[in-house]
Structures are given as structure tokens and as C-alpha cells.
Amino acid sequence: MRTGQPVEIRGPGGLLLIVRPGTASPGTRLTGPHLGFAFGERLTGILGRKGAQTRGAGIAWIWVEDYGGIHALHPFTSSPLDQKIATLARLVGDALADYPHVAGIAWSGAARCSRLPADEQAQTPDGVAIQRGLPIEHLRQTAIVSRHLILPGQISILARACDREPHWLDWALQRLGISGGFRSLLSQPPADPGRPRTLLWTPATSRYVPSGTSPGRNGPFGAVRLT
């Protein structure tokens, strides 16, 4: 709603953002805390909590599922896969040293993407990262960082799960007796301005699934939300 009046937005630590209507005057700039600090602080906080909870579980892995916890303008979001591995390894290095039973951490995030890029994978001495397109119109990137232990079996399980995720939905539909995979559920919705614009349609109920719904992850690895 436009009021024509300045709007004050108060943040933590006494920060104040004033938004005024009209064109910004020359020299106007927006300053604030570096986004990387907030991301690193939250990530190490998760590691600390989960590291303490799993201390008696033998070897543990921590999976961080990112539900928009990293700002879209953060450099981490647009960085290539090998750089994501390096950034994640740098941020969690000290925390992993405090919890020797934690073998590593996996960060994963899926975002809406109408034009899916090609599958991609990167591997460095610090870990592995995988990019896969998911049904429907989503792109998932996952970076897995270990503490340089020789655990090829466990790392391989995580990597295979990420690599095969695009096929999970078709597999589940086949088990339910629905032939044709997820594409059999795709249909252009009728021209009704009152309905959400989405390609996903369930013929059995004629109900539309909101286009903002992101694919979840239910499997053998527990997820920690980063929101």
C-alpha cells in the first residue's frame, strides 16, 4: 500500500532503515552488516547445537536444508560449485574441530528455476558439490564438506542420494501405479485469473498445487532448516 510517507524499519542492535518515497537523491547508498557474517554465524550456531546433540552417536553427519536462509544477493548464492565447497569448508572448519565425532556437513538448497541449467558436479580436497534439476522447475545445489577423513562409503551415499533425487518422484509414482512419471501430471491450467499459475495439476481432485511449493527431502538423513 502506498501512503506517500516515510517508513521506518527497525532491526537488531538499534539499526534503523528509513525508506522515503520518490527518487533517491544523488549519493544515496545503503550500508549495513556484511551478509557473509550473518550466514557464517548462523551456520556455526547450527553446527554447535547439532554437534552437542549428536556427541554420543558415534560418527555423525549434519545436513542443513536451506529454506531461504541465505539472502538471494549473498555472493554464496551465485558462486560456482567449487567456490561453494571452499566457502563452506572455511566457515565450518573451526566448528568441526570442536566436535571430532562430526564427519562433515552438507548444505543443500532448492530454488524455483524455470529454465534449468545442465547438471553439474565439482570435487575438491575439501568435498564435493552437486547441481541437479528437479521436477518441477526447481534447481537443487548441494555442497558436502568432510573433515578429510577417509570415509568414501559415507560420502558416496550422500552424493548418490543427491545425484538420483531427480528420479525419486517418477519412482514413487510408478510404485503407485501411475505410468508416465511426473510428466503425466502436467497440464496447462485453464485461463482462470483466480487460480495460481502453475503447470502441476492433479486430475483426480482437480486441485492445483501452489506454484511456490518446494520439493521436500524425506530420506535417511535428518534435515536442519536454515530460514
N, C-alpha and C positions, 0 to 999 in steps of 0.2 A: 504494500500500500504506500503510495506517495503522499507525503504530508508537506513537503517543501521546507521542513525544519531539520536542523542538525540532529544526528542520532549519536548517542554516547554508548559505547560498548566497553564494559569493564572486564578486565582479565585478571589473572592471578598476580600476586605481588604488587598490587596497586597500579597495574598497567591500565591505560585508558586510550581507547581509539575513538576519535570523533570523526564521523562521516558527515560531510556537508553537501547539500545539493548543488548542482551546477558543474561547470567545467573546472578541473583542477588548475590552480594558478601556476605560473612558471616556477620551477624549483621545488615543487611539491614532491615529497618522496615518503615511502612507507618503510619504517625501520622496526626492528624487533629482535627477539632472540633467534639465534641460528637454529633452523629446523633440525639440523643434524643432532644437536644436543638433546632435544626432546626425544627423538627417536631412540638414540643410544641409551638414554636414561631409562626409558620405559622398557627397552629390551633387556637391559641388565637387571631391572627390577623383576621382570618375569623369570629370568634365569635364577635369581636369588631365591624367589619363592618356590619355584618348582624344584630347584636343586635341593632345598631343605626338605621338601615333602618326599622326595624320592631317595633320600640318603640311605635308607635301609633296603633298597630294592635291587641291589647289585648294579649291573651296568644299565644305565638309563639313557634314553634319548628324549629331547624336548622338542615338540612340534608346535610352532607358533603360526596359527592361521590368521592372516591379516584381513580383517573386515573393514578396510578403510582407515586403519590406524596410522598409515603413513600418508602425509599430505601429497596430493597429486602433483604439486610443484616441487616436491623434495627431489634433489638430484638422484637419490637412490631409485626412485620410481622409473626414470628413463635411462638409467645406466645399463650398459651391456651386461650379459650374464657373468662374464669373468670378473667384472668390476663388482658386481653384487657379492660374489664369493669373497673377494678381498675386503670389502666393507664390512660384511657380516663377521668375518674372521677377526678383524681388528676390534669390532665392538664387543665381541663375546670372549675374547682371549683371556682377559683378567678374571671374568666371572667363571669361566671353565676351570681356571687354575684353583679356584676356591672349592670346587666340587669335583674331585677326581673321579667319582663314580659316574659322572655325566660324560658319555662318549662323544656327544655332539648335539647340535641344534639344527633344526630345519625351519626355515622361514618360507611361507607359501601364501600367495595371494592370487585370486581370480577376479578379473575385471571384465566388464562388458566391452566387446570389441566386434564391430560389425564387419570389418574386413580383417580376417585372421591372417597373420603373417605365417611364414613357413616354420615348421618345427625347428627347434634349435637346442643345442646342448653344449656345455662348456665344462672343462675339468682342469683344475689346478692342484698344486700340492696341498692346498687348504680344503678342497672339497669339490663338489660337483653341483651344477645348476642345470635345470631342465625347463624348457618352454614348450607347452603343448596347447593346441586349440581344443576347446571343449564344446560339446553341444549344450546350449545353442547360443552361438555368437558370444562366447566367453574365451578369454585367454588366461591360462594359469602359468605363473612362473614360480619355481621353487628353487631355493638355494640351500644346500646341505653342507654344513661345516663340521668337521670332526677334529679331535684333539691330536691328530697324527698317530693314532693307534692303528695297529694292523687289524682292522675289522672289516675285511672285504665282504663277508657274508651279510652283515647287518646293513652296511651302506648299500649293497646291491639290492636288498629287499626294498629299501626306501626309494631307490632310483627306479626300480621296476614298477613300483606302485604308481609313481608319477608318470612314467612312460606309458603305462597302459590305461590310465584314467580315461582318456577319450573313448575307450571301448566299453567302459563299465555300464553305461546306460543301455547300449544295444544288448549287452549280455543279460542284463536284468529283464529287459522287455522280451527277449527270446525265452527266458525261463518262465515268463508269464503267458507265453503262447502268442505274443504279438509279433507277427512277421514284418520284415521291412525295416526294423530298427527304429530309431527316433525319428527318422525322416517320414515314417508313416503317420506321425502325429502332427506334421507341419501342414499348415493350411493358411492361405491369406484370409484374414478375418473380413467380414462384410464391412462396407463403408458405413460404419456407425460411429459418429463422433463421440458418443457416450461411452464407448468401450476403449480400454487401453490398446495401443497399437503394439501388437506382438505377433510373431509367427507361430507361437505354440498354442495349439488348440487340442482339447481333449474331446473327441467325438462322443464318447459315452455319456458325458454330462453336459456338453455344450457350454462348459465354463472355461473362461480364459484364465491363464496363469499370468500374474503381473509380470511385465517385462523386466522389472527391477530385481526379480528373484535370482539369486546367485546359486550356483550348484554347491551343495554342501559336501562334506567329506565325512563319511562314516566308514570306518575300517579298523584295522588292528592298531592304529596309532591314535592316541588321545590328542585333542587339539586344544590349544590355549588361544583365546580370542585376543586380538590386538585391535582395539577400537578406539 
